[in-house]
């Protein structure tokens, strides 16, 4: 075939462009700080590195394209490893179009936050991992915080938290703090709690009730699980579903769908801007220090 | 390889049917399934996040595979692999401890290794055991199941048992090469020359330094080829997974959680459709803690990394169709039996 080198040159060019665009897309997400919406903090470094690797491969493909064009494919040695370019134009278009699809979606559809829509699909757990029932009406800290080998860290954390005047549910330890509050609820009833998240509602809630939720991701948003705590607020109707709020209130109990769960009696709720890092992650250092 | 277009159409149809079956099965009313702006954004985030998360691992996979192709001789591979089947099975099962990779990166490497003379059964058990029996997944599983240590331990015991059993079954019953024959549609002359050519480099080795320079220069070219080879399946897997996650509601699962067998089967199907990375699936499983019995969660934790939509598609790119089918059924059967056994013996 006479113009085989031209065809190969176009193939390499298409590949270089696609690889370059993937790399550019990652850089674009890093620049706009939207990478946080896709990838958990601890995985972001390797995603950024993969952009570098793709730029390098794209550069090589561009060079191969150029060489095929100018030398007529005399030096085309890269194709001796059992790979082959698509045989027809139609197939090539299909292949490269397929790779362009995620890029197209990536650049055209605006970025939004994961919110109630996905939380409804995934189902919010209001009573996570309820395994150790605290003994009642005791004063000694160890009796208030009974534990086995694996809840020991929660018991220890609970003993620290209960000494504080206000229990702040921080982003760093969002899941761990909620689990501790839930496991050792008797110790925390009546304490002042603050946390922030998006407003989540489901059918079986009362009109004054809503949940303050966050998505927890450990690698990427495909593994996002919604976590939430029930809240009760007299002016709940002023808050729209999916609004971001910072709430302060005291911890109490409520019965929900036949299960006794913890609930915050909200005294103050302030609308806030969604944080730059909307997701929380399991704290892998928890209990290790 | 038959026409790519027909195959793509085939997959799309299959995916469409699968989604419909799920819809019918759960009897959800269709009015809630309209794809509004919020769903589109959710879909976008899920779809791209799976691709972005898998990209680095895929790139590591294709780069290691390209380096193997350029620098490791077939002779060395044959010398390093154990000859005895028991040693071979153990080697394949535990290889993940020293080579912790996720499945997206593994498949191109295993293909390369098998082509270079690694016994196929060892390669296959590595694909199955590697994503679970490795230090990173140990850490993640224990973090997610702090309050359920038996479940975390069981995950590794069961994964080990299943992969050892698989290894022996493959060793005794797998007669044919599981790899697809190398690219028939390729002009035959190039293919024929490939291996002798590689040997020339190793044995005669013209001037050694120029050989290395050339081989280094070839590495990104090989990597690009493999990237486009495997990437299309990754994109398809991510697309279907993201659609399912966006559209199928989890509360519709509750009905199946009560029966032993159906809860296991459901968790298997769920793990298959989700196609999560094995480092993060433990956290997802722990969010099911109250809904499903621990044995069903064990099934999810062991089956998911061994077999899922994303890696089936990638396997189909590399292995023969019939082999992938039999292999998948065997994994499903072994995991299910193992998980139920573990449950009844009171290990979980």
Interface residues (C-beta under 8 A of the other chain):
Chain A: X15 X19 X22 X26 X29 X37 X38 X39 X43 X46 X47 X49 X50 X53 X54 X56 X57 X60 X61 X64 X77 X78 X79 X80 X81 X82 X83 X84 X86 X87 X90 X91 X94 X95 X98 X99 X101 X102 X105 X106 X109 X110 X111 X112 X114 X115 X117 X118 X120 X121 X122 X123 X125 X127 X128 X129 X130 X131 X149 X150 X151 X153 X154 X216 X217 X218 X219 X220 X221 X222 X223 X225 X282 X284 X286 X287
Chain B: X3 X4 X5 X8 X37 X38 X39 X40 X41 X42 X44 X45 X46 X47 X48 X49 X50 X51 X52 X53 X55 X56 X59 X63 X69 X115 X139 X140 X143 X144 X146 X147 X148 X149 X182 X183 X185 X186 X190 X191 X193 X194 X197 X214 X218 X220 X221 X222 X223 X224 X225 X226 X227 X228 X229 X231 X232 X235 X236 X238 X239 X241 X242 X245 X246 X247 X248 X249 X250 X251 X274 X276 X277 X279 X280 X281 X283 X284 X286 X287 X289 X290
